[in-house]
Amino acid sequence: MQLVGIDAEALQRQFGKPGLIWREEPAQVWQYRGPACVLNVYLYRDSGRLVVSDAEAHSKDNKDDPLPPCVASLVDARSAKTPS
């Protein structure tokens, strides 16, 4: 899944409400934690809406963790929580 360029609404539809939000002016950082990793997504204002400009992932023990497997594990974890 491509994260860069999507807006905050699309991000929330995909991952739900972030577990943590903080500001690093002029950005907002949204953090999602899953069983395998932590995903930090950096959003900046663009034409009045928040848009993803970058994302990084790491394992909970602070080792590098490639972004695609982290995103996939978070989507899978969210899908498992959503009743069919």
C-alpha positions in Angstrom: 0.0 0.0 0.0 1.3 3.4 -0.9 1.1 5.8 2.0 2.7 9.0 0.6 0.2 11.3 -0.9 -2.9 10.0 0.9 -4.9 12.3 3.2 -5.6 11.9 6.9 -9.2 10.5 6.2 -7.9 7.8 3.9 -5.2 6.9 6.5 -7.8 6.6 9.2 -10.0 4.4 7.0 -7.0 2.1 6.4 -5.5 1.9 9.9 -8.1 3.4 12.3 -7.4 6.1 14.9 -3.7 6.5 15.7 -2.6 5.4 19.1 -0.6 8.6 19.5 -0.4 12.0 17.7 2.2 14.6 18.3 3.3 17.8 16.5 6.7 18.4 15.1 5.9 21.7 13.5 4.9 22.0 10.8 4.1 18.3 10.7 1.8 16.0 12.7 3.1 12.5 13.4 0.6 9.7 13.8 1.8 6.5 15.4 0.3 3.1 15.0 1.5 0.1 17.0 0.9 -3.4 16.0 2.1 -6.8 17.1 5.2 -6.7 14.9 6.1 -3.1 14.6 5.5 0.6 15.1 4.6 2.9 12.2 5.2 6.6 12.3 3.4 8.6 9.6 4.3 12.2 8.9 1.5 14.5 7.7 1.8 18.1 6.5 -0.9 20.6 5.5 -1.5 20.8 1.7 -4.4 23.0 0.4 -6.1 22.9 3.9 -5.9 19.1 4.4 -3.4 16.8 6.1 -1.4 14.7 3.6 1.1 11.9 4.2 4.6 13.0 3.2 6.6 10.2 4.7 6.4 7.1 6.9 8.9 5.0 8.8 8.6 1.7 10.6 10.6 -0.1 13.2 10.2 -3.1 15.4 9.4 -2.7 19.0 12.9 -3.6 20.0 14.2 -0.6 17.8 15.6 -2.7 15.0 14.9 -1.5 11.5 11.8 -3.1 10.0 11.0 -2.5 6.3 7.9 -0.4 5.8 5.9 -2.8 3.5 5.8 -5.7 6.0 4.9 -3.4 8.8 2.0 -1.8 6.9 0.8 -5.3 5.9 0.9 -6.5 9.5 -1.1 -3.5 10.7 -3.7 -3.9 8.0 -4.0 -7.6 8.8 -4.3 -6.9 12.6 -7.0 -4.3 11.9 -8.9 -6.7 9.6 -8.8 -9.4 12.3 -10.5 -7.0 14.7 -13.2 -5.9 12.3 -16.2 -8.3 12.3 -17.3 -9.6 8.9 
